[in-house]
């Protein structure tokens, strides 16, 4: 063979390393959500619904994830930062 790998090369290890951190954070988040199902009042701008704390945390985490994905698109670029 001419030096080709069979797919178990360093590229696979890089992906594994990149998934360890988010996997740990996701696991801790899911554990925290599953352990917190007491009803709480969530104060929004107009309404204050009552919902399980785990659901409120899941919604907040989802919105934070989306905001993190979208934030580079709205970042100013150029020399006048």
DATA-V594161 format. One record per pair of residues at least 24 apart in sequence whose ideal C-beta (glycine too) atoms are under 10 Angstrom apart, sorted by the first residue. I is the first residue (numbers start at 1). J is the second residue. D is the distance in Angstrom with one decimal. If there is no record, write none. Layout:
BEGIN
I;J;D + I;J;D
END
This chain:
BEGIN
25;61;9.5 + 26;61;9.2 + 29;57;7.5 + 29;58;8.2 + 29;61;5.9 + 30;54;9.4 + 30;57;10.0 + 30;58;8.9 + 30;61;9.7 + 32;57;6.7 + 32;58;9.9 + 32;61;9.5 + 33;57;5.2 + 33;58;5.5 + 33;61;8.1
END
